[in-house]
Amino acid sequence: MHNDLSSVSTKPSPPQDCREARLILNALPGMGPVTCRRLLDALGPNPVAIFHATQKQLLSVKGVGTITADAIINWHTHFDPVREKEKMAAFGINFVIPEDTDAYPALLREIYDPPIGLYSTGQYTWRDRCVAIVGSRHITPYGREMARALARGLAGTGWCIVSGLARGIDTVAHQGALEAGGPTVAVLGCGPDIVYPPENLELYRKIAANGVIFSEFSFGKKADKQTFPMRNRIVSGMCRAIVVIESDIGGGSMITAKFAAEQNRVVCAVPGRADQASSRGCHALIRDGATLVTSIDEILEELNEPAVAMQSELNLMSPSSQNISNAATPEEANILAYFAGGTSHSIDSLADITGLPASSLMGTLLMMELNRLIIKGTDGRYEAIPRL
């Protein structure tokens, strides 16, 4: 945030406490987590000392040039902490810092470039019991159900689900955790007052009420190509493991997986269909050493946690998703057989292979959708809902 405060006749006093110092540093141009860490290493652990340093002292720190040094010395021309605090109070948002033992994610302190501070809604209490679930914005029915089931199951066992509030897998992961009555954290790639994508406004509100929203960006900061990778390093950095569900080679989730590997986190990937672009990233991760996972137990095994003895007790899927043989009529079970192996069908193709008229299939398929046996994609084709 860059406010024109040049009309102020007197320069305000430097910040006197650690939290305000970090709040200001977080908003200054040319200042990033790495530069801040270098300044603290050189000038002492208390960030207040940075504002009392001379230009010569600032310029002696690696990575600090004249623009950054000038921004620190003349910080009041770039940022108004009083106005920012007023906005925080209006939105019910706190600014948590690494010095906050309980409120700042403990695992984030371990990474190379921890956030200077985090705008936060709610109370973060899950410490190291976090798993990230990320993936494509353009998901298949298979990816949607896998993300939902894994998020529900992990949240049901007390794990906090972390994701980026993006369309697709991120959205479904947050929803799955909330459906299970479990915790979830959304890390934003924009300011804490901006909901992106806008259609996730209601989900944002639910997470803020039942979990936590984190952002390292000041009020009014819009998402861009730089803010998303910065968000991704936080998603992976605050978690013990990351699970990628559907991602192309160039997807943003691959960046998150790269950060996770560099941060020494467990990287897991859910395999998909070989002929779908949305599976190429996951398959590449698996070839490069990521753990192939298809169930909650396999994720827990990687985390050295006890396996779930009876997944049915956790209600991983919807209430109607009991054993298929119990939920489906003989006619439906016969049709389900044609969806084996992730095969998708249109009504016409099903009519051809089953010999049943399309008119009668339409009613059967509708009932199967209502009973969550199958799901209809945006292309009009049906797939069987995965059973974990």
Buried (B, 14 or more C-beta within 10 A) or exposed (E): BEEEBEEEEEEEEBBEEBBBBBBBBBBBEBBBBEBBBBBBEBBEEEBBBBBEBEEEBBEEBEEBEEEBBBBBBEBBBBBBBEEBBEBBEEBEBBBBBBBBEEBBBBBBBEBEBBBBBBBBBBEBEBEEBBBBBBBBBBBBBBBBBBBBBBBBBBBBBEBBBBBBBBBBBBBBBBBBBBBBEBBBBBBBBBBBBBBBBEEBEEBBEBBBEBBBBBBBBBBBBEBEEEBBBBBBBBBBBBBBBBBBBBBBEEBBBBBBBBBBBEBEBBBBBBBBBEEBBBBBBBBBBBEEEBBEBBBBBBBBBBBEBEEBEEBEEBBBBBEEBEEBEEBBEEBBEEBBEBBEEBEBBBBEBBBEEBEBEEEEBEEBBEBBBEBBBBBBBEEEBBBBBBBB
